[in-house]
Amino acid sequence: MSSLYGKWVRISIFGQSHSEAIGVTIDGLPAGIRINREELQRFMNRRAPGLSRYSTPRKEADKPEFISGLVDDVTCGAPLTAIIRNTNTRSNDYDNIRDVPRPGHADLTAHIKFRGYEDVRGGGHFSGRLTAPLCIAGGIFKQILKRKGVEIDARIIEIGGNKEDPFGEIDRARMDLDSVGGIVECRVTGVPAGLGDPMFDGVENAIAQTVFAIPAVKGIEFGAGFAVAKMRGSQDNDPFYYDEDGKIRTKSNNSGGILGGITSGMDIVFRCAFKPTSSIPRKQDSISWSKGENAVLEVHGRHDPCIVPRALPCVESAAALALLNLMQPNDLI
């Protein structure tokens, strides 16, 4: 199924935006790994809704409840399962979407794919709400990687094309009854050289797959990205040199720390583009399933005018999922 990921450490994300709970099962973690729950909660709080004026008013604690796999906060070898209970849902806000799909959202394709049996409440399994269990796994994986010297940090590059005043751009979009997207950059430091394989198992392949699990991501680039198309080889190539410790480094990092799908030992750097939130207060043209004719949709409910600020831990989680599965199990104990 599409909600499963991983080679030797496998995760399964389950639930819907308005179901009783959402959660994740992690299978394959070695026994004996201590999980710092307070650190994990701080990480979860960065994604949680209702904590700033730039996010949806829907308030959820997003506190993971572990029901298996941990004994005194240490992995015991059994599958680790954690749930987050949904406590602040307003499902009737989505009644009109059962017949009139939101432009830009998965309502249309879900209806076609699942023949009308899909859960439309809050977007169901397509909702950004499902990035909460993604962050449970990612937050745990980040702790494991950090102990091995690997740090993952994401930051906002721009929102709505605005680099100088990105949050003001959110305010302007909201006042116009609209939404806005943006670009997030992620940097991974301390990555050992030699991870990944050419062709289909490259590091870019792995990271791209996990990053695109975040619903609003529409593009990704590594290193200099699309700018390399305007460069010459003499500009794009990263010259090698030995540093004072005798390690091979590069004078620039247009490759984003990856050559031939394999880590070079330099920082992994990638950027991802987030589209504007599809649920906006403006009236939009759509269609009516029941009438078989064009219709006008007015979206109700509570939605982020921009999901970029809350997406940072999601991007970090996606990178952590990919990198942990590129390493060997014995390297993590």
C-alpha positions in Angstrom: 0.0 0.0 0.0 1.1 3.6 -0.6 1.1 4.5 3.1 4.0 2.1 3.8 7.7 3.1 3.5 11.1 1.7 4.2 13.5 -1.1 3.6 14.8 -2.4 6.9 13.0 0.2 9.1 9.4 0.3 7.8 6.7 2.8 8.7 3.0 2.5 8.2 0.9 5.7 8.5 -2.8 5.3 9.2 -6.0 7.3 9.9 -7.9 10.2 8.4 -8.1 13.9 9.3 -11.4 13.4 11.2 -11.1 9.7 12.2 -10.9 8.8 15.9 -7.1 8.9 15.8 -4.2 9.0 13.4 -0.9 7.2 13.9 2.2 5.4 12.8 3.7 1.9 13.3 7.5 1.6 13.0 8.8 -1.9 12.5 12.4 -2.9 12.4 14.0 -0.5 14.9 16.7 -2.3 16.9 16.0 -2.9 20.6 17.7 -0.7 23.1 17.2 2.7 21.5 16.1 5.4 24.0 13.5 7.9 22.9 13.4 11.3 24.5 9.7 12.0 24.7 10.1 15.7 25.7 12.4 16.3 22.7 9.9 14.5 20.5 7.0 16.7 21.8 8.9 19.9 21.2 9.5 18.7 17.6 5.8 17.9 17.2 4.8 21.3 18.5 6.5 22.9 15.5 4.0 21.3 13.2 0.9 21.3 15.5 -2.1 23.4 14.3 -3.6 26.4 16.1 -0.4 27.7 17.7 0.0 30.8 15.7 -2.0 33.3 13.7 -0.5 31.9 10.5 -2.0 28.5 10.9 -5.5 27.0 11.0 -7.6 27.8 14.1 -8.1 24.0 14.6 -6.3 23.3 17.9 -4.9 19.8 18.4 -2.4 18.8 21.1 -0.6 16.4 18.7 0.7 14.5 21.7 1.8 11.0 20.7 0.4 8.1 22.7 2.6 5.1 22.5 0.7 1.8 22.7 3.5 -0.7 21.8 7.2 -1.0 21.2 8.5 1.0 24.2 9.4 -0.1 27.7 10.5 2.8 30.0 11.0 4.9 26.8 13.4 2.3 25.3 12.6 0.3 22.2 12.1 -3.4 23.0 12.3 -4.9 19.5 8.5 -5.1 19.0 6.8 -2.8 16.4 6.5 0.7 17.8 3.0 2.1 17.4 1.9 5.7 18.4 -1.4 7.4 17.9 -2.6 11.0 18.1 -6.3 11.4 19.0 -8.3 13.8 16.9 -10.2 16.0 19.4 -11.2 19.2 17.5 -13.1 18.1 14.4 -16.0 19.9 12.6 -17.0 17.3 10.0 -20.1 19.1 8.9 -17.9 21.9 7.4 -17.2 19.4 4.6 -20.8 18.4 3.7 -20.9 20.4 0.4 -17.5 18.9 -0.7 -19.2 15.5 -1.0 -20.8 16.8 -4.2 -18.6 19.7 -5.3 -14.8 19.0 -5.2 -12.3 21.6 -4.2 -10.1 22.9 -7.1 -6.5 22.1 -6.4 -7.3 19.4 -3.8 -7.4 15.6 -4.1 -11.2 15.6 -3.7 -11.7 14.9 -7.5 -9.1 12.2 -7.9 -10.0 10.5 -4.6 -13.7 10.3 -5.8 -12.6 8.8 -9.0 -10.1 6.4 -7.4 -12.3 5.2 -4.6 -15.7 5.4 -6.4 -17.3 7.7 -4.0 -16.4 5.8 -0.8 -13.6 8.2 0.2 -13.7 10.0 3.5 -14.1 13.7 2.5 -14.0 15.0 6.1 -11.0 17.3 6.3 -9.5 15.6 3.2 -9.5 12.2 4.8 -6.2 10.3 4.3 -5.1 13.0 1.8 -5.0 15.7 4.5 -2.0 17.4 5.8 -3.1 16.2 9.2 -1.4 12.9 8.3 2.0 14.7 8.4 1.6 14.5 12.2 2.4 10.8 12.4 5.0 11.3 9.7 6.6 13.7 12.2 6.4 11.1 15.0 8.6 8.8 13.0 10.7 11.6 11.7 11.3 13.0 15.2 12.4 9.6 16.5 14.6 9.1 13.5 16.2 12.5 13.9 17.1 11.6 17.5 18.8 8.4 16.3 20.7 10.2 13.5 21.7 13.0 15.8 23.5 10.6 18.1 25.5 9.5 15.1 26.5 13.1 14.3 23.9 13.7 11.6 21.9 16.9 12.0 18.8 17.9 9.8 17.6 21.5 9.7 15.0 23.1 7.4 14.4 26.9 7.0 12.1 29.1 5.0 13.6 30.6 1.9 10.7 32.6 0.6 6.9 32.7 0.8 4.9 33.8 -2.2 8.2 34.9 -3.9 8.9 37.2 -1.0 12.3 36.7 0.7 12.4 39.9 2.7 9.0 39.8 4.4 7.6 36.3 4.0 5.1 36.4 6.9 3.7 39.7 5.7 3.0 37.9 2.4 0.8 35.4 4.4 -1.1 38.3 6.0 -1.7 39.9 2.6 -3.0 36.6 1.1 -5.3 36.0 4.0 -6.8 39.5 3.8 -7.5 38.8 0.1 -9.3 35.6 1.1 -6.6 33.7 -0.6 -3.5 31.5 0.2 0.1 31.4 -0.6 3.0 28.9 -1.1 6.7 29.0 -0.6 10.1 27.4 -0.7 11.8 25.4 2.1 15.5 24.6 2.1 16.8 21.6 4.1 20.4 21.0 5.0 21.8 17.7 6.4 25.2 17.9 8.1 27.5 15.1 9.3 26.4 12.7 6.6 29.1 10.0 5.9 30.3 9.6 2.4 29.3 6.4 0.5 25.5 6.2 1.3 23.2 5.4 -1.6 23.6 3.6 -4.9 23.4 4.6 -8.6 20.3 4.5 -10.8 17.1 3.8 -8.8 18.5 3.7 -5.3 20.3 7.1 -5.2 20.1 9.5 -2.3 18.1 12.0 -4.4 15.6 9.3 -5.3 15.1 8.3 -1.7 14.7 11.9 -0.4 12.4 12.9 -3.2 10.1 9.9 -2.5 9.7 10.8 1.1 9.4 14.6 0.6 6.6 14.0 -1.9 4.7 12.3 0.9 4.0 15.8 2.2 0.8 16.7 0.4 1.6 20.2 -0.8 5.0 19.6 -2.3 5.1 20.2 -6.0 8.9 20.3 -6.7 12.3 19.5 -5.4 15.9 20.4 -6.3 19.3 19.4 -5.0 22.3 21.6 -4.6 22.3 24.4 -7.3 19.2 22.7 -8.7 17.6 24.1 -11.9 20.3 26.9 -11.9 22.8 24.3 -13.3 21.0 24.4 -16.6 22.4 28.0 -17.0 25.9 27.1 -16.0 29.0 25.8 -17.7 30.8 22.8 -16.5 33.6 24.9 -15.2 31.1 26.7 -13.0 29.0 23.8 -11.9 31.8 21.3 -11.1 32.8 21.3 -7.4 36.6 21.2 -7.2 38.1 18.6 -4.7 40.7 19.3 -2.0 42.1 17.8 1.2 41.2 19.7 4.4 43.5 20.1 7.4 42.2 16.7 8.7 43.0 15.0 5.5 39.4 14.6 4.5 38.3 15.1 0.9 36.1 18.1 0.5 34.8 20.3 -2.3 35.3 24.1 -2.7 31.7 24.5 -3.7 28.6 22.4 -3.3 26.5 22.7 -6.4 26.0 18.9 -6.3 24.2 19.2 -2.9 26.4 16.6 -1.4 25.5 13.9 -3.8 27.4 12.5 -6.8 26.1 9.6 -8.9 23.3 9.0 -6.3 26.0 8.6 -3.5 26.8 11.0 -0.7 30.2 12.7 -1.1 30.6 13.7 2.6 29.6 17.3 2.0 26.3 18.7 3.4 23.2 17.4 1.6 21.2 20.4 0.5 17.8 20.4 -1.1 14.9 22.8 -1.6 11.2 22.0 -2.1 8.4 24.1 -3.4 5.0 24.2 -1.6 1.9 25.1 -3.4 -0.7 27.5 -1.9 -3.3 25.9 0.3 -6.1 24.7 -2.0 -8.9 25.4 0.5 -9.5 29.2 0.3 -12.5 31.3 1.4 -13.0 32.7 -2.2 -15.8 31.3 -4.3 -14.3 29.0 -7.0 -15.6 27.3 -10.1 -16.0 23.5 -9.8 -18.5 20.8 -10.9 -21.4 18.9 -9.2 -21.1 15.1 -9.2 -24.9 14.6 -8.6 -26.1 17.1 -11.2 -23.4 16.5 -13.8 -23.0 20.2 -14.4 -20.8 23.1 -13.5 -21.1 24.6 -10.0 -19.6 27.2 -7.7 -18.0 26.1 -4.5 -17.6 28.1 -1.3 -15.2 26.3 1.1 -16.0 26.2 4.8 -13.9 24.9 7.6 -10.6 26.0 9.1 -7.5 26.0 6.9 -4.0 27.5 6.9 -3.5 30.5 4.6 0.0 29.1 4.2 1.3 25.7 5.3 5.0 26.6 4.8 5.8 27.6 8.5 4.4 24.3 9.8 6.0 22.3 7.0 9.6 22.6 8.3 9.5 19.6 10.7 7.7 17.7 7.9 10.6 18.2 5.5 13.1 17.3 8.2 11.1 14.2 9.0 11.0 13.2 5.3 14.8 13.6 5.1 15.3 11.5 8.3 13.1 8.7 7.0 15.2 8.5 3.8 18.6 8.7 5.4 17.9 6.2 8.2 16.9 3.6 5.6 20.1 4.3 3.7 22.2 3.4 6.7 22.8 -0.1 8.0 20.9 -1.3 11.1 24.1 -2.1 13.1 25.3 1.5 12.5 22.5 2.8 14.7 23.0 0.9 17.9 
